[in-house]
Each structure stands twice: as structure tokens, then as C-alpha cells.
Amino acid sequence: MEFKIGTVTGLWAVDEDHYKILCIINHDPGNGHLTDVLQWFYNSCLRDKKSLVVEEFMNTSFKEHMMEKRGFRRMGESDLIKPYESIQKFNAQPETRNS
């Protein structure tokens, strides 16, 4: 399925345990819309008790950003995951805009 939030577009899917971001393009980095996208997915994860997976990174600096600044961890060769329990903890401390 497709999503568009502000200047961020992409594709996503869902399975029994995960919401999955399959592709994400930030057309205007730095405007806070990536944070908006992640918050939308976090809210869905909290509602449905699922983890969030981002699959197949082509951009290594974005992958590092997601691990260092957004709390994701490696899952397999090239995917990242933010477990449901981590999203629950994060929800108590919202991210700042423009990150």
C-alpha cells in the first residue's frame, strides 16, 4: 500500500506481527515530515500491538540515522526493527521536530 505524509512518500505492508515500511522517500529532508511518518506508524503499532520494520536500506547514512537517532536495531542482513515494547517506551517521550 502507498502512503504520503507531507513531503514523504512510500510503500508499506502489514503481517501478523509487524508493520513494514518497504520504501520511503523524503522529498524535502529536515522539515519534520519523517517524524510525522514514524509517529503515524508508531500509533498504528501501539493500537495493534505490532513492531515496526524498515526493509532493505539502500542509503547507509539513513540506516545509521534510524539506528542512532530513532532507536531501531538490526534485524537480519539489511532490515531494521523497532520492537513493540520499544515503541511503548518511546511513546512516553516524543521525538523533537526537524530531526
C-alpha positions as CSV (number, residue, x, y, z in Angstrom):
1,M,0.0,0.0,0.0
2,E,1.1,3.6,-0.6
3,F,1.5,6.4,1.9
4,K,2.1,10.1,1.7
5,I,2.5,12.3,4.7
6,G,3.7,15.8,3.8
7,T,6.7,15.5,1.6
8,V,7.4,11.9,2.5
9,T,6.0,9.1,0.3
10,G,6.5,5.3,0.3
11,L,5.1,1.8,0.4
12,W,4.1,-0.2,3.4
13,A,2.7,-3.6,4.3
14,V,1.4,-5.4,7.4
15,D,1.7,-9.0,8.6
16,E,0.6,-10.8,11.8
17,D,3.4,-9.2,13.9
18,H,4.8,-6.2,12.1
19,Y,4.0,-3.0,10.2
20,K,6.6,-2.9,7.4
21,I,8.0,0.2,5.6
22,L,9.1,-1.2,2.2
23,C,10.1,2.0,0.6
24,I,10.4,5.6,1.9
25,I,11.4,8.8,0.0
26,N,11.8,12.1,1.9
27,H,11.5,14.7,-0.9
28,D,12.4,17.6,1.4
29,P,14.6,16.4,4.4
30,G,14.7,18.5,7.5
31,N,11.0,19.7,7.6
32,G,9.8,17.2,10.2
33,H,7.7,15.1,7.9
34,L,9.8,11.9,8.5
35,T,9.0,12.3,12.2
36,D,5.3,12.6,11.3
37,V,5.5,9.4,9.2
38,L,7.2,7.5,12.0
39,Q,4.6,8.8,14.6
40,W,1.8,7.6,12.3
41,F,3.4,4.1,12.2
42,Y,4.1,4.1,15.9
43,N,0.5,4.9,16.7
44,S,-0.6,2.0,14.4
45,C,1.9,-0.3,16.1
46,L,0.6,0.7,19.6
47,R,-3.0,0.2,18.6
48,D,-2.4,-3.2,17.0
49,K,0.5,-4.4,19.3
50,K,2.9,-4.8,16.4
51,S,6.6,-4.0,15.9
52,L,7.8,-1.7,13.1
53,V,10.2,-3.0,10.4
54,V,12.0,-0.9,7.8
55,E,13.2,-3.2,5.0
56,E,16.2,-3.2,2.6
57,F,18.1,0.0,3.1
58,M,19.8,1.4,0.0
59,N,21.0,4.6,1.8
60,T,23.5,3.6,4.5
61,S,23.5,7.0,6.2
62,F,19.7,6.9,6.5
63,K,20.1,3.4,8.0
64,E,22.6,4.7,10.6
65,H,20.3,7.6,11.4
66,M,17.5,5.2,12.0
67,M,19.6,3.2,14.4
68,E,21.5,6.1,16.2
69,K,18.7,8.7,16.4
70,R,15.5,6.7,16.1
71,G,16.2,3.6,18.2
72,F,15.9,0.9,15.5
73,R,18.1,-2.2,15.7
74,R,19.4,-4.6,13.1
75,M,17.2,-7.5,12.0
76,G,18.9,-9.9,9.6
77,E,21.2,-8.7,6.8
78,S,19.6,-5.4,5.8
79,D,16.4,-4.7,7.7
80,L,15.8,-2.7,10.9
81,I,13.2,-3.2,13.6
82,K,11.7,-1.2,16.4
83,P,10.1,-3.7,18.7
84,Y,6.6,-3.1,20.1
85,E,8.0,-2.8,23.6
86,S,10.4,-0.1,22.5
87,I,7.6,1.9,20.8
88,Q,5.6,1.8,24.0
89,K,8.6,3.3,25.9
90,F,9.2,5.8,23.1
91,N,5.6,7.0,23.1
92,A,6.1,8.5,26.6
93,Q,9.0,10.6,25.2
94,P,8.0,12.1,21.8
95,E,10.7,12.9,19.3
96,T,11.6,16.5,18.5
97,R,10.7,18.0,15.1
98,N,13.3,18.6,12.4
99,S,15.3,15.5,13.3
